[in-house]
Amino acid sequence: MSLVGSRKENQVDPWAYLRSVFTDLPRGAGHEDLLPDRWLAANPTHRWAIANRRKEERLAKT
């Protein structure tokens, strides 16, 4: 649960992040490298922008 919360707080794409965790962890990746903030620094193209878009859409409707 904390992984999902940290992922959301750091705006990390959930699918890309969890796929990476579940494939890299068994291969011996260090757990610190898989923390959402560090993972995003190494994979910047996977920033999750959907929450921001939805917020902008809600504000535009009001």
MOPAC internal coordinates of N, CA, C and O (Angstrom, degrees):
PM7 1SCF
backbone

  N    0.0000 0     0.00 0     0.00 0    0    0    0
  C    1.4446 1     0.00 0     0.00 0    1    0    0
  C    1.5270 1   110.79 1     0.00 0    2    1    0
  O    1.2310 1   120.25 1   142.70 1    3    2    1
  N    1.3304 1   117.12 1   -37.30 1    3    2    1
  C    1.4575 1   118.73 1   179.98 1    5    3    2
  C    1.5297 1   111.26 1   -68.63 1    6    5    3
  O    1.2310 1   119.99 1   149.24 1    7    6    5
  N    1.3280 1   117.63 1   -30.76 1    7    6    5
  C    1.4634 1   120.17 1   175.95 1    9    7    6
  C    1.5194 1   110.67 1   -62.87 1   10    9    7
  O    1.2310 1   120.67 1   137.09 1   11   10    9
  N    1.3179 1   116.33 1   -42.91 1   11   10    9
  C    1.4570 1   120.23 1  -179.02 1   13   11   10
  C    1.5280 1   110.08 1   -68.01 1   14   13   11
  O    1.2310 1   120.26 1   138.30 1   15   14   13
  N    1.3329 1   117.11 1   -41.70 1   15   14   13
  C    1.4575 1   120.50 1   178.26 1   17   15   14
  C    1.5194 1   112.15 1   -64.38 1   18   17   15
  O    1.2310 1   120.36 1   137.37 1   19   18   17
  N    1.3208 1   116.92 1   -42.63 1   19   18   17
  C    1.4675 1   121.18 1   178.11 1   21   19   18
  C    1.5139 1   111.01 1   -65.72 1   22   21   19
  O    1.2310 1   120.88 1   141.28 1   23   22   21
  N    1.3040 1   115.93 1   -38.72 1   23   22   21
  C    1.4596 1   120.73 1   178.50 1   25   23   22
  C    1.5190 1   109.94 1   -62.53 1   26   25   23
  O    1.2310 1   120.57 1   136.95 1   27   26   25
  N    1.3132 1   116.51 1   -43.05 1   27   26   25
  C    1.4570 1   120.59 1  -179.43 1   29   27   26
  C    1.5241 1   110.91 1   -67.37 1   30   29   27
  O    1.2310 1   120.19 1   137.33 1   31   30   29
  N    1.3136 1   117.24 1   -42.67 1   31   30   29
  C    1.4634 1   122.26 1   179.83 1   33   31   30
  C    1.5269 1   111.29 1   -61.75 1   34   33   31
  O    1.2310 1   120.29 1   143.67 1   35   34   33
  N    1.3223 1   117.05 1   -36.33 1   35   34   33
  C    1.4648 1   121.97 1  -178.40 1   37   35   34
  C    1.5231 1   113.09 1   -90.92 1   38   37   35
  O    1.2310 1   120.16 1  -175.67 1   39   38   37
  N    1.3264 1   117.30 1     4.33 1   39   38   37
  C    1.4685 1   123.73 1   178.68 1   41   39   38
  C    1.5233 1   112.45 1    55.18 1   42   41   39
  O    1.2310 1   121.50 1  -128.67 1   43   42   41
  N    1.3215 1   114.74 1    51.33 1   43   42   41
  C    1.4552 1   121.81 1   179.29 1   45   43   42
  C    1.5309 1   108.65 1   -99.73 1   46   45   43
  O    1.2310 1   120.19 1   -44.56 1   47   46   45
  N    1.3237 1   117.24 1   135.44 1   47   46   45
  C    1.4631 1   122.53 1   176.72 1   49   47   46
  C    1.5252 1   108.71 1   -57.13 1   50   49   47
  O    1.2310 1   119.91 1   -62.57 1   51   50   49
  N    1.3491 1   117.77 1   117.43 1   51   50   49
  C    1.4655 1   119.68 1  -173.80 1   53   51   50
  C    1.5236 1   114.00 1   -62.90 1   54   53   51
  O    1.2310 1   119.75 1   138.15 1   55   54   53
  N    1.3023 1   118.09 1   -41.85 1   55   54   53
  C    1.4626 1   120.25 1  -177.19 1   57   55   54
  C    1.5286 1   110.96 1   -65.95 1   58   57   55
  O    1.2310 1   120.29 1   132.12 1   59   58   57
  N    1.3064 1   117.05 1   -47.88 1   59   58   57
  C    1.4670 1   120.65 1  -179.19 1   61   59   58
  C    1.5197 1   111.01 1   -63.81 1   62   61   59
  O    1.2310 1   120.65 1   139.05 1   63   62   61
  N    1.3197 1   116.36 1   -40.95 1   63   62   61
  C    1.4646 1   120.36 1  -178.34 1   65   63   62
  C    1.5277 1   111.74 1   -66.56 1   66   65   63
  O    1.2310 1   120.21 1   128.94 1   67   66   65
  N    1.3236 1   117.20 1   -51.06 1   67   66   65
  C    1.4660 1   119.46 1  -177.96 1   69   67   66
  C    1.5249 1   111.70 1   -65.90 1   70   69   67
  O    1.2310 1   120.23 1   143.49 1   71   70   69
  N    1.3231 1   117.17 1   -36.51 1   71   70   69
  C    1.4632 1   120.13 1   176.51 1   73   71   70
  C    1.5310 1   109.72 1   -61.00 1   74   73   71
  O    1.2310 1   120.62 1   136.56 1   75   74   73
  N    1.3122 1   116.41 1   -43.44 1   75   74   73
  C    1.4572 1   120.95 1   179.23 1   77   75   74
  C    1.5264 1   111.29 1   -64.96 1   78   77   75
  O    1.2310 1   120.24 1   135.07 1   79   78   77
  N    1.3187 1   117.15 1   -44.93 1   79   78   77
  C    1.4651 1   120.94 1   179.88 1   81   79   78
  C    1.5256 1   110.54 1   -59.69 1   82   81   79
  O    1.2310 1   120.60 1   132.35 1   83   82   81
  N    1.3299 1   116.45 1   -47.65 1   83   82   81
  C    1.4661 1   119.78 1  -175.67 1   85   83   82
  C    1.5287 1   113.28 1   -72.80 1   86   85   83
  O    1.2310 1   119.66 1   161.45 1   87   86   85
  N    1.3172 1   118.25 1   -18.55 1   87   86   85
  C    1.4633 1   119.26 1   176.02 1   89   87   86
  C    1.5240 1   111.97 1   -95.87 1   90   89   87
  O    1.2310 1   120.09 1   144.43 1   91   90   89
  N    1.3302 1   117.43 1   -35.57 1   91   90   89
  C    1.4669 1   120.47 1  -176.70 1   93   91   90
  C    1.5268 1   113.66 1   -82.00 1   94   93   91
  O    1.2310 1   119.94 1   146.78 1   95   94   93
  N    1.3085 1   117.72 1   -33.22 1   95   94   93
  C    1.4637 1   120.58 1  -178.29 1   97   95   94
  C    1.5224 1   112.07 1   -60.85 1   98   97   95
  O    1.2310 1   118.91 1   132.59 1   99   98   97
  N    1.3462 1   119.69 1   -47.41 1   99   98   97
  C    1.4697 1   118.88 1   177.91 1  101   99   98
  C    1.5330 1   113.64 1   -64.98 1  102  101   99
  O    1.2310 1   120.50 1   159.10 1  103  102  101
  N    1.3138 1   116.65 1   -20.90 1  103  102  101
  C    1.4649 1   120.71 1   179.18 1  105  103  102
  C    1.5293 1   112.10 1   -83.72 1  106  105  103
  O    1.2310 1   120.52 1  -179.39 1  107  106  105
  N    1.3187 1   116.61 1     0.61 1  107  106  105
  C    1.4533 1   120.59 1   176.20 1  109  107  106
  C    1.5183 1   115.39 1    95.58 1  110  109  107
  O    1.2310 1   120.16 1  -163.53 1  111  110  109
  N    1.3203 1   117.30 1    16.47 1  111  110  109
  C    1.4624 1   119.66 1   177.86 1  113  111  110
  C    1.5248 1   109.14 1   -64.49 1  114  113  111
  O    1.2310 1   120.85 1   -36.27 1  115  114  113
  N    1.3170 1   115.99 1   143.73 1  115  114  113
  C    1.4569 1   120.37 1   178.41 1  117  115  114
  C    1.5155 1   110.96 1   -68.84 1  118  117  115
  O    1.2310 1   120.86 1   -39.26 1  119  118  117
  N    1.3189 1   115.97 1   140.74 1  119  118  117
  C    1.4607 1   119.01 1  -177.32 1  121  119  118
  C    1.5271 1   112.26 1   -65.33 1  122  121  119
  O    1.2310 1   119.88 1   151.61 1  123  122  121
  N    1.3216 1   117.83 1   -28.39 1  123  122  121
  C    1.4669 1   119.75 1   178.69 1  125  123  122
  C    1.5255 1   111.60 1   -67.72 1  126  125  123
  O    1.2310 1   120.17 1   147.15 1  127  126  125
  N    1.3190 1   117.28 1   -32.85 1  127  126  125
  C    1.4624 1   120.83 1   177.61 1  129  127  126
  C    1.5226 1   112.06 1   -69.70 1  130  129  127
  O    1.2310 1   120.43 1   160.37 1  131  130  129
  N    1.3271 1   116.79 1   -19.63 1  131  130  129
  C    1.4516 1   120.87 1  -178.08 1  133  131  130
  C    1.5273 1   113.12 1   -98.02 1  134  133  131
  O    1.2310 1   120.13 1  -175.93 1  135  134  133
  N    1.3256 1   117.35 1     4.07 1  135  134  133
  C    1.4590 1   119.55 1   173.38 1  137  135  134
  C    1.5235 1   108.02 1   -65.05 1  138  137  135
  O    1.2310 1   119.84 1   -40.46 1  139  138  137
  N    1.3334 1   117.91 1   139.54 1  139  138  137
  C    1.4697 1   120.20 1  -172.76 1  141  139  138
  C    1.5265 1   115.24 1   -52.34 1  142  141  139
  O    1.2310 1   119.59 1   137.72 1  143  142  141
  N    1.3294 1   118.40 1   -42.28 1  143  142  141
  C    1.4616 1   118.49 1  -178.25 1  145  143  142
  C    1.5290 1   112.20 1   -68.18 1  146  145  143
  O    1.2310 1   120.34 1   140.53 1  147  146  145
  N    1.3144 1   116.96 1   -39.47 1  147  146  145
  C    1.4747 1   120.48 1   178.46 1  149  147  146
  C    1.5278 1   110.73 1   -72.99 1  150  149  147
  O    1.2310 1   120.94 1   141.96 1  151  150  149
  N    1.3119 1   115.81 1   -38.04 1  151  150  149
  C    1.4626 1   119.85 1   178.95 1  153  151  150
  C    1.5218 1   109.84 1   -62.40 1  154  153  151
  O    1.2310 1   120.33 1   137.27 1  155  154  153
  N    1.3285 1   116.97 1   -42.73 1  155  154  153
  C    1.4632 1   120.52 1  -179.82 1  157  155  154
  C    1.5276 1   111.26 1   -65.82 1  158  157  155
  O    1.2310 1   120.13 1   143.71 1  159  158  157
  N    1.3284 1   117.35 1   -36.29 1  159  158  157
  C    1.4658 1   120.06 1   177.61 1  161  159  158
  C    1.5309 1   110.53 1   -61.81 1  162  161  159
  O    1.2310 1   120.41 1   145.79 1  163  162  161
  N    1.3259 1   116.82 1   -34.21 1  163  162  161
  C    1.4622 1   121.30 1   179.15 1  165  163  162
  C    1.5282 1   112.08 1   -84.50 1  166  165  163
  O    1.2310 1   120.23 1   162.47 1  167  166  165
  N    1.3385 1   117.16 1   -17.53 1  167  166  165
  C    1.4674 1   122.65 1  -177.75 1  169  167  166
  C    1.5263 1   110.26 1  -133.27 1  170  169  167
  O    1.2310 1   119.40 1  -117.26 1  171  170  169
  N    1.3206 1   118.76 1    62.74 1  171  170  169
  C    1.4702 1   121.18 1  -172.62 1  173  171  170
  C    1.5248 1   115.20 1   -64.33 1  174  173  171
  O    1.2310 1   119.86 1   161.41 1  175  174  173
  N    1.3060 1   117.88 1   -18.59 1  175  174  173
  C    1.4708 1   119.23 1   179.15 1  177  175  174
  C    1.5209 1   112.09 1   -73.50 1  178  177  175
  O    1.2310 1   120.32 1   172.05 1  179  178  177
  N    1.3244 1   117.00 1    -7.95 1  179  178  177
  C    1.4633 1   120.30 1  -177.94 1  181  179  178
  C    1.5257 1   112.67 1  -103.28 1  182  181  179
  O    1.2310 1   120.60 1  -149.95 1  183  182  181
  N    1.3407 1   116.46 1    30.05 1  183  182  181
  C    1.4655 1   119.38 1   173.96 1  185  183  182
  C    1.5229 1   107.72 1   -72.35 1  186  185  183
  O    1.2310 1   120.82 1   -46.05 1  187  186  185
  N    1.3157 1   116.04 1   133.95 1  187  186  185
  C    1.4615 1   122.95 1  -175.82 1  189  187  186
  C    1.5092 1   109.40 1   -88.69 1  190  189  187
  O    1.2310 1   120.05 1   -68.71 1  191  190  189
  N    1.3025 1   117.50 1   111.29 1  191  190  189
  C    1.4589 1   121.59 1  -175.52 1  193  191  190
  C    1.5216 1   112.80 1  -105.53 1  194  193  191
  O    1.2310 1   119.64 1  -179.80 1  195  194  193
  N    1.3003 1   118.29 1     0.20 1  195  194  193
  C    1.4613 1   120.95 1  -176.00 1  197  195  194
  C    1.5262 1   111.52 1   -62.30 1  198  197  195
  O    1.2310 1   119.90 1   137.78 1  199  198  197
  N    1.3225 1   117.81 1   -42.22 1  199  198  197
  C    1.4598 1   120.65 1  -179.35 1  201  199  198
  C    1.5224 1   110.85 1   -60.50 1  202  201  199
  O    1.2310 1   120.53 1   138.75 1  203  202  201
  N    1.3271 1   116.59 1   -41.25 1  203  202  201
  C    1.4643 1   120.10 1   178.48 1  205  203  202
  C    1.5236 1   111.13 1   -65.89 1  206  205  203
  O    1.2310 1   120.21 1   139.13 1  207  206  205
  N    1.3187 1   117.21 1   -40.87 1  207  206  205
  C    1.4719 1   120.61 1   178.83 1  209  207  206
  C    1.5151 1   111.03 1   -63.57 1  210  209  207
  O    1.2310 1   120.09 1   136.65 1  211  210  209
  N    1.3154 1   117.44 1   -43.35 1  211  210  209
  C    1.4630 1   120.79 1   179.31 1  213  211  210
  C    1.5243 1   111.00 1   -63.48 1  214  213  211
  O    1.2310 1   120.49 1   139.51 1  215  214  213
  N    1.3254 1   116.66 1   -40.49 1  215  214  213
  C    1.4648 1   120.76 1   178.14 1  217  215  214
  C    1.5246 1   110.12 1   -62.23 1  218  217  215
  O    1.2310 1   120.04 1   135.40 1  219  218  217
  N    1.3303 1   117.53 1   -44.60 1  219  218  217
  C    1.4542 1   121.72 1   178.50 1  221  219  218
  C    1.5274 1   111.01 1   -62.15 1  222  221  219
  O    1.2310 1   120.25 1   139.73 1  223  222  221
  N    1.3379 1   117.13 1   -40.27 1  223  222  221
  C    1.4603 1   120.84 1   179.34 1  225  223  222
  C    1.5278 1   111.03 1   -65.30 1  226  225  223
  O    1.2310 1   120.51 1   139.38 1  227  226  225
  N    1.3289 1   116.64 1   -40.62 1  227  226  225
  C    1.4802 1   119.12 1   178.91 1  229  227  226
  C    1.5260 1   110.26 1   -65.29 1  230  229  227
  O    1.2310 1   120.14 1   139.22 1  231  230  229
  N    1.3181 1   117.34 1   -40.78 1  231  230  229
  C    1.4590 1   120.28 1   179.08 1  233  231  230
  C    1.5258 1   111.95 1   -66.58 1  234  233  231
  O    1.2310 1   120.55 1   145.36 1  235  234  233
  N    1.3135 1   116.55 1   -34.64 1  235  234  233
  C    1.4620 1   120.70 1  -179.92 1  237  235  234
  C    1.5366 1   111.49 1   -68.83 1  238  237  235
  O    1.2310 1   120.30 1   150.08 1  239  238  237
  N    1.3331 1   117.04 1   -29.92 1  239  238  237
  C    1.4620 1   121.00 1  -179.21 1  241  239  238
  C    1.5186 1   112.10 1   -75.33 1  242  241  239
  O    1.2310 1   120.33 1   156.89 1  243  242  241
  N    1.3130 1   116.98 1   -23.11 1  243  242  241
  C    1.4718 1   118.55 1  -178.50 1  245  243  242
  C    1.4915 1   113.94 1   -90.61 1  246  245  243
  O    1.2310 1   120.10 1   180.00 1  247  246  245

